[in-house]
Amino acid sequence: MRNDAQRNRQRILAAAESVFGERGEAGSTEEIARRAGVGIATVFRHFPTKSALLEATVLAHFAHLRRRANELAEVGDPVVALRALVTEMIETGATKLTLASLLASDGEIPESVLVASRELRAVVGVVLSRARDAGAVQTAVTVDEIYLLIRALAHASATQPTDAVTLSRAIDIVLAGMQST
């Protein structure tokens, strides 16, 4: 793909994440095109249907989080890495929940999204394992529990706007509950 086409695709995906995250199903491809600074034909050239655009947006979201988790898995302090990852997943969780609900509206989640989700979960597991191995997190804490807590805080902050200080303190409380005693 040409460089300008790749840049357009990335701008479209970023705009789609914002528009769908803010407006849900009411988000339009016209608004996405406007925010991306491209014509509607360019959007449809890259993504022939709204479903294809939605799937690509979810995949881009998971890819970003997976890259971030991989970076954090290399951070020297595993506690800092786990906190940063949990924070980012909570802060972007409301958009992810909206995207996932739109994608699953027909009852079927594309296999590509399921694969991307499993890949992200595996890297989150690596970050969690490092924190466990360092003695900073109880050995009984699992990725499933981390995901449940992330979903809960993401959903809560999506439905009831929360200031950054309160959200940060809630994350501290969650992480303190996972610490080894």
C-alpha positions in Angstrom: 0.0 0.0 0.0 1.3 3.5 -0.9 2.4 5.7 2.0 -0.4 8.2 1.5 -3.0 5.4 1.3 -1.5 3.9 4.5 -1.7 7.3 6.3 -5.3 7.8 5.1 -6.2 4.3 6.4 -4.6 5.1 9.8 -6.5 8.5 10.0 -9.7 6.8 9.1 -9.3 4.1 11.8 -8.4 6.8 14.4 -11.4 8.8 13.4 -13.7 5.7 13.4 -12.5 4.8 17.0 -13.4 8.3 18.1 -16.7 8.6 16.3 -18.0 5.1 17.2 -16.7 5.6 20.8 -18.6 8.8 21.2 -21.7 8.2 19.2 -22.1 4.4 19.1 -24.3 3.1 16.3 -25.3 6.6 15.4 -21.7 7.2 14.3 -21.7 7.8 10.6 -19.1 7.1 7.9 -19.6 10.7 6.7 -18.5 12.0 10.2 -15.5 9.6 10.1 -14.5 10.9 6.7 -14.8 14.5 7.9 -12.7 13.9 11.0 -10.1 11.9 9.0 -9.8 14.7 6.5 -10.7 12.4 3.5 -13.6 12.0 1.2 -16.3 9.4 1.8 -15.1 7.5 -1.3 -11.7 7.1 0.3 -13.4 5.6 3.4 -15.3 3.1 1.3 -12.2 2.4 -0.9 -10.5 1.2 2.3 -13.5 -0.3 4.0 -16.4 -1.3 1.6 -18.9 -1.6 4.4 -19.5 -0.1 7.8 -19.1 -3.6 9.3 -15.6 -3.9 7.7 -14.7 -0.5 9.1 -15.9 -1.5 12.5 -14.0 -4.8 12.4 -10.8 -3.0 11.3 -11.3 -0.4 14.1 -11.6 -3.1 16.8 -8.5 -4.9 15.3 -6.5 -1.6 15.4 -7.6 -1.0 19.0 -6.4 -4.5 20.0 -3.2 -4.1 18.0 -2.4 -0.8 19.8 -3.0 -2.4 23.2 -1.0 -5.5 22.3 2.0 -3.3 21.2 1.7 -1.3 24.4 1.5 -4.5 26.5 4.6 -5.8 24.7 6.5 -2.6 25.4 5.4 -2.7 29.0 6.5 -6.4 29.4 10.0 -5.1 28.8 9.8 -2.3 31.5 12.2 -2.9 34.3 9.7 -2.5 37.1 6.9 -5.0 36.6 4.6 -3.2 39.0 4.9 0.0 37.0 4.2 -2.0 33.9 1.1 -3.6 35.3 -0.3 -0.3 36.5 0.4 1.4 33.2 -1.3 -1.4 31.3 -4.3 -1.6 33.5 -4.7 2.2 33.4 -4.5 2.3 29.6 -7.0 -0.6 29.3 -9.4 1.1 31.6 -9.1 4.5 30.0 -9.7 3.1 26.5 -12.2 0.5 27.8 -15.3 2.5 27.3 -14.6 2.9 23.6 -13.6 -0.8 23.3 -16.9 -1.9 25.0 -18.9 0.3 22.6 -17.0 -1.1 19.5 -17.4 -4.6 20.7 -21.1 -4.2 21.3 -21.5 -2.7 17.8 -19.5 -5.5 16.2 -21.5 -8.2 18.0 -24.8 -6.6 17.2 -25.6 -9.3 14.6 -24.7 -12.0 17.2 -21.4 -13.0 15.5 -17.9 -11.8 16.4 -15.5 -12.2 13.5 -12.7 -14.8 14.0 -10.1 -12.1 13.4 -11.3 -10.2 16.4 -11.4 -13.3 18.6 -7.8 -14.1 17.6 -6.7 -10.5 18.3 -8.4 -10.6 21.7 -6.7 -13.9 22.6 -3.3 -12.4 21.6 -3.8 -9.4 23.7 -4.9 -11.5 26.7 -1.7 -13.6 26.3 0.5 -10.5 26.5 -1.5 -9.2 29.5 -0.7 -12.5 31.1 3.0 -12.0 30.6 2.8 -8.6 32.3 0.8 -10.1 35.1 3.2 -13.0 35.5 6.2 -10.6 35.8 4.4 -8.8 38.6 3.6 -12.1 40.3 7.2 -13.3 39.9 8.4 -10.1 41.5 6.2 -10.8 44.5 4.1 -7.6 43.9 0.9 -9.4 43.1 -0.8 -12.4 44.8 0.0 -15.6 43.0 -3.7 -16.4 42.8 -4.6 -13.3 40.7 -5.5 -14.3 37.2 -5.9 -12.6 33.9 -9.6 -13.3 34.1 -9.8 -11.3 37.3 -7.8 -8.5 35.9 -10.1 -8.3 32.8 -13.2 -8.3 35.0 -11.9 -5.4 37.1 -10.8 -3.5 33.9 -14.3 -4.0 32.4 -16.0 -2.9 35.6 -14.0 0.3 35.9 -14.2 1.0 32.2 -18.0 0.5 32.2 -18.4 2.6 35.3 -16.4 5.5 34.0 -18.2 5.3 30.6 -21.6 5.5 32.1 -20.8 8.0 34.8 -18.0 10.4 33.7 -15.2 10.3 36.2 -12.4 12.8 36.7 -8.9 11.6 36.2 -7.9 11.8 39.9 -10.9 9.7 41.0 -10.2 7.1 38.3 -6.5 7.0 39.2 -7.4 6.5 42.9 -9.8 3.7 42.0 -7.0 2.0 40.0 -4.7 2.3 43.0 -7.4 0.6 45.2 -7.8 -2.2 42.6 -4.0 -2.8 42.4 -3.6 -2.6 46.2 -6.2 -5.4 46.5 -4.0 -7.6 44.2 -0.8 -7.0 46.2 1.0 -9.8 48.0 0.7 -9.5 51.7 
